[in-house]
Amino acid sequence: MQTGGYEVSFAALEAIGQKAAVGAIGVASAEPFHDLTPILRRYYEEGRSSGFEHPLGRQRIDPSTLLPGAHSIVSIAVPYRTRKAVAMRRPKGRRGVVSTYAWGRDYHPVLKEKLLLIADLLERASGRTIRSLSCVDTTPLVDRAVAQRAGIGFIGKNCMMITETHGSWVFLGALLTDLRIEPRPLLIPADSCGDCDLCLTACPTGALREPFVLDSQSCLSYLTQSKGIIAGEYREALGRRVWGCDTCQTVCPKNRVSLLAEEMAFTPDPELSFPDLKRIVTLSRRAFMREFGHTAAAWRGFHVWRRNAVIALGNARDPEALPLLLPLLYDTRPEIRASAAWALSRVTVAKARDAVRAAYDGERDEAVRREMEWALSP
């Protein structure tokens, strides 16, 4: 469909978005995001990156490096907070907490399917073979910057993309294409947070240093996904979290929205959303993948979850967890041994102290030995 020099009108794109069942769809030009360069440079130079992102380079700001000849970027927002998720209550027992985005099926293939459908529908609408590239959270592009340019929403003080209809409870995806698609004017102001700073004051670790400035290294969502020993200063703040953190989203007034996700793939299961902490500690790798492998929370592997569950049991201060924690002092992985030693320090019984003291004598990892030193004092 030709209109004003564009091969596909925005009205046609909106109709395509409805067929693909996305919450919002927009289109951005594929011009380089030069305004991101100083922001990204500061982010990396200050050591605030999580290590999950691509390194600073041209690919982060120039879409044409990913798809030569790209003219447009279709941006989609797919909501994931369902009616069942809102109504769900935590089951009884010692339960952990998983971030809402991981309550259903892994969003990567879900969004990829939608983007492939959109590419197919765009090809039909334009009447020619198109070149395209689907991007879901794994390419160098900054998805939120693409979505903001496309008019999907605005980036809030908590660094989340906030949409008018579903708040920040959305997944973002992008489709680079050589099509010329009619844009629409950006209707949402660049800063719609106003004077609100609830996310900054509520962040459990102060990871939101200032509006729009996140220190990923101290963000609980990052810490639950990181490997190795979690620094002691963050363990209490983790609480019962075993994957992710929703604090800056749950306090956000923009998330008091009535529209909820309809995507069946994101229907939650209470046993996966609030997993039994004691059971996680005892699961085998195979059993873990069988139960959690279909979610977006399994990509860092089995040992990260075990470590997080051990810390959560420590925060629960539950003496009944003692039989589960004691054997972990001799686990093959140092982060598990260190976390178990710390968790046992929270269970104030003589048996815990004696066990950690005995394990200390045979421990060779200096970082783990430091976590056990509490048991040496009278």
Helices and strands as residue ranges (DSSP letters): H 10-19, E 24-29, H 36-45, H 58-61, G 63-65, E 72-79, H 83-87, E 97-98, G 100-102, H 107-126, E 132-135, H 143-149, E 154-155, E 161-162, E 170-177, H 198-202, E 208-210, E 213-214, G 216-218, H 220-225, H 232-238, E 241-243, H 247-250, G 253-255, G 264-266, H 270-273, H 277-282, H 285-292, H 302-316, G 319-321, H 322-325, G 326-330, H 334-346, H 350-362, H 366-372, G 373-376
